[in-house]
Amino acid sequence: MTLFDSRICALGEGTLWHPERRELFWFDVTGRRLLSRAPESGATREVALPEICSAAAWIDRKRLLIASETGLSVFDLESGRFVRRLADLEAENPATRSNDGRADPWGGFWIGTMGKSAEPGEGALYRYFAGELRRLYANLSIPNAVCFAPDRLLGYFADTERGLLFRVALDAQGWPAAEPEIFVDFSRHGLWPDGAVTMADGSLRVALWGAGAVVAVSPQGGIGARLSFPALHTTCPASGGPDYRTLFCSSATQGLSPAQIAEAPLSGALFAAEDSVPGKPEPAFRLDLCGDPR
């Protein structure tokens, strides 16, 4: 394990490796910042955001799709500004915000919402695809761990509050083809799943809120090796680097006492570790499917 970036986030989330830029992006959600670092050059960026933002997908070399507390928007990396609103996301409800999200293999984007104080049952999970935002599941508390099997047959998501990781069968267009089923009950082990990413072999890497670790989960749902980090709240892993064997992970200080922060002063930083299993590039969000030919 190495310290990849020492900037401390109150709630680091949304870790995303941009395969064309070879640059890692992540958010300080409650700090309203977009951060990045390019490991080859060491170049960094930090952009103040106008509202809470939590997750992103890459569109092309110059643009990201960013999920905020009120919508899904196109963000221009050269100007550092939002340039187009694609869809409102519970914009009428000031008590909720976006949370975890990820592009799917069809060029869509799955995004969760939650109460700003994590109120039970106030969250939901949506998919935005070809210009349509559709709510998939309601009555969630803290939707997290959105990721997809390499063969496109399964999607995954968690409800952190309940300690449950779900899987759902997907159809040929990437929509749910059946009801979600419990894949791993982390609560039985006193663990709480946060963000997750799938690897090239179909296994998952799941960050554990409150446990300072990322754990491997087999395609069959078995909990495997644990990779520890010097931060109690590990939040969102991402695969990247030249061979996708680098596992990045964000972390948070949110909810930690002064004594806990003193014991783990790197809480809120971003870490990197080598994984024995390669990850895979994240798919791009297909803006052209939304009526934009560029």
Secondary structure, DSSP 8 states (H G I E B T S, - for coil): -EEEE----SBEEEEEEETTTTEEEEEETTTTEEEEE-TTT--EEEEE-SS-EEEEEE-SSSEEEEEESSEEEEEETTTTEEEEEEEESSTT-TTEEEEEEEE-TTS-EEEEEEETT--TT-EEEEEEETTEEEEEEEEESSEEEEEE-TTSSEEEEEEGGGTEEEEEEB-TTSSB-S--EEEEEGGGGT--EEEEEE-TTS-EEEEETTTTEEEEE-TTS-EEEEEE-SSSEEEEEEEESTTS-EEEEEEE-TT--HHHHHHSTTTT-EEEEE-SS---------GGGGT---
